[in-house]
Amino acid sequence: MVLFAPLAAFGGWEVVHSTREIRRLEVEFRAQGEASQAEGASFVESFQPEHARKYLDALDRRRQIAVRLTQLRRNRFLGALALVGAALGVAAGSVLTRISRELDEERRWLRSGERHP
């Protein structure tokens, strides 16, 4: 059962770390969305190429943030899966230990020749 502790620790750390990073990037994503809308509106009003470049840069930055958010969400899911796997491993180990004890008790009873209780 001690073998599952590192898996649970990794899973928990990944869930917490990814969640914090997701929250931070979602704020930045919204801010970039507002900035890109403002640059798009400026371009439409003035038709100056520097506004178009800024607009495309803002869209590119939003795309980068979206890719990173996807990676973080995947990592958070895998961390949660690791936590569940560790919990199932501990539960399975507990059940197998109990079965092993009962089998040992039955073997001792069979060797003793006594009547079954």
Phi, psi and omega per residue, in radians:
M1 nan -0.446 3.096
V2 -1.168 -0.423 3.141
L3 -1.133 -0.417 -3.102
F4 -1.512 -0.190 -3.133
A5 -1.078 -0.793 3.111
P6 -1.105 -0.640 3.111
L7 -1.125 -0.762 3.113
A8 -1.152 -0.715 3.133
A9 -1.113 -0.783 3.108
F10 -1.081 -0.805 -3.138
G11 -1.053 -0.798 3.125
G12 -1.113 -0.769 3.126
W13 -1.084 -0.759 -3.108
E14 -1.138 -0.684 3.116
V15 -1.111 -0.831 -3.115
V16 -1.148 -0.831 -3.116
H17 -1.081 -0.825 -3.118
S18 -1.119 -0.704 -3.133
T19 -1.109 -0.750 3.108
R20 -1.095 -0.775 -3.121
E21 -1.170 -0.649 3.104
I22 -1.093 -0.784 3.126
R23 -1.043 -0.753 -3.137
R24 -1.136 -0.774 -3.101
L25 -1.249 -0.526 3.099
E26 -1.129 -0.647 3.077
V27 -1.131 -0.789 3.132
E28 -1.124 -0.647 3.127
F29 -1.088 -0.780 3.104
R30 -1.113 -0.720 3.126
A31 -1.111 -0.714 3.105
Q32 -1.150 -0.604 3.085
G33 -1.101 -0.746 3.107
E34 -1.156 -0.700 3.138
A35 -1.146 -0.718 -3.134
S36 -1.183 -0.622 3.083
Q37 -1.136 -0.723 3.132
A38 -1.119 -0.748 3.126
E39 -1.163 -0.670 3.093
G40 -1.098 -0.748 3.115
A41 -1.140 -0.690 3.113
S42 -1.107 -0.683 3.135
F43 -1.146 -0.762 -3.134
V44 -1.095 -0.655 -3.127
E45 -1.280 -0.652 -3.000
S46 -1.937 -0.333 -3.076
F47 0.938 0.618 3.092
Q48 -1.680 2.346 -3.041
P49 -1.097 -0.489 -3.140
E50 -1.145 -0.542 3.074
H51 -1.206 -0.650 3.103
A52 -1.135 -0.735 3.119
R53 -1.102 -0.768 3.110
K54 -1.110 -0.673 3.115
Y55 -1.094 -0.796 3.130
L56 -1.170 -0.643 3.076
D57 -1.102 -0.728 3.120
A58 -1.143 -0.690 3.098
L59 -1.154 -0.676 3.115
D60 -1.128 -0.716 3.109
R61 -1.126 -0.680 3.079
R62 -1.094 -0.676 3.115
R63 -1.119 -0.747 3.110
Q64 -1.078 -0.738 3.117
I65 -1.128 -0.721 3.141
A66 -1.101 -0.695 3.099
V67 -1.111 -0.781 3.128
R68 -1.122 -0.686 3.089
L69 -1.081 -0.705 3.109
T70 -1.087 -0.760 3.115
Q71 -1.093 -0.755 -3.130
L72 -1.158 -0.682 3.106
R73 -1.138 -0.678 3.063
R74 -1.076 -0.805 -3.135
N75 -1.109 -0.667 3.109
R76 -1.124 -0.728 3.100
F77 -1.101 -0.773 3.123
L78 -1.135 -0.616 3.074
G79 -1.127 -0.754 3.096
A80 -1.127 -0.678 3.104
L81 -1.115 -0.667 3.093
A82 -1.132 -0.705 3.095
L83 -1.086 -0.794 3.133
V84 -1.125 -0.725 3.106
G85 -1.075 -0.721 3.112
A86 -1.139 -0.728 3.118
A87 -1.113 -0.736 3.104
L88 -1.150 -0.641 3.097
G89 -1.118 -0.745 3.100
V90 -1.122 -0.752 3.130
A91 -1.111 -0.761 3.121
A92 -1.115 -0.711 3.101
G93 -1.089 -0.696 3.118
S94 -1.122 -0.782 3.131
V95 -1.123 -0.772 -3.138
L96 -1.144 -0.618 3.080
T97 -1.123 -0.740 3.126
R98 -1.124 -0.752 3.113
I99 -1.085 -0.730 3.128
S100 -1.072 -0.736 3.112
R101 -1.103 -0.742 3.133
E102 -1.143 -0.676 3.086
L103 -1.130 -0.718 3.089
D104 -1.079 -0.715 3.113
E105 -1.107 -0.734 3.115
E106 -1.136 -0.699 3.102
R107 -1.090 -0.767 3.115
R108 -1.080 -0.709 3.134
W109 -1.124 -0.749 3.138
L110 -1.123 -0.662 3.129
R111 -1.231 -0.524 -3.103
S112 -1.330 -0.423 3.136
G113 1.380 0.109 3.133
E114 -1.359 2.913 3.072
R115 -1.286 2.591 -3.137
H116 -1.226 2.327 -3.091
P117 -1.179 nan nan
